[in-house]
Amino acid sequence: MPDLAYVNGEIMPIEKAVVPIEDRGYQFGDGVYEFVASYEGRPFMLEAHLDRLERSMRELAFDPISRADIRHAVLDLFDRGGYPRAGVYIQISRGVAPRNHAFSPGMTPQIIMTIRPVKEMPAEKRKTGATAITVTDTRWGRCDIKTVQLMSNSLAKQKSLDAGCDDAIFVSDQGVVREGTSSNLFIVSGGRLTTHPLTDNILPGITRMVVLKLCKAAQLDVEESFFGRDALLGADEVFLTGTVTELLPVVRIDDQSIGRGEVGPITRRLYDHLRKQAMG
């Protein structure tokens, strides 16, 4: 089955999909996106992803788009793709117009989607844990909006790979630990979990939201509060959360072992709970 693309209502093989050169998503990064994954052919947390997509569009003053139409297209792609474990990438730009920083009136949003099998995290990485570096957070001031403006994320990710690690963790100029390049972050210290509160400086992750609910259901002590690099490196456990990341343990940061340098019990427990909920 070929990978498929949806372009403004038409589904086609992905290699045939094109968008106009003056699409503002290309010219200005004037676009938003979402990524929805499936388990056993069923999309996970689709409505929450659509909620966030609508919020991102409102924050960038996009014209409204039919939620029902987006939902239908996503479900149609999952159905046509036929993959048991797949991901649908949704990208919506403000539209096409001659290059101008100001918005042109009457633009029609460009809606594109693609479906591919999810590239699973290696099982060994979940067993032994990932490694990371910390980097100064140079992203724009509205990280809570899921836009296509990801250059700082890309540079940080590449820096981590060049250093022989799996990811980078953003830390503000004031020393506040934020999140990973494409994931939220939790620490565990003395049995208490902590994650950065929802502000303009982090993405309101869907998996983050699910994990917070799982913590409360499991009667785990969890709080949303600021913490610094010393707390990060001194934690008993650290893990990242995201749609593809799921719940990934981090056992070494900046060449320092986290806790005992192995995947911790709370991380394992929450991962099992997450997979159980996702598999339904």
Helices and strands as residue ranges (DSSP letters): E 4-7, E 10-13, G 14-16, H 24-28, E 31-39, E 42-43, H 46-59, H 67-81, E 86-93, E 110-117, H 123-128, E 130-136, H 151-162, E 167-171, E 177-180, E 184-189, E 192-195, H 206-217, E 222-224, H 229-233, E 237-242, E 246-253, E 256-257, H 265-279
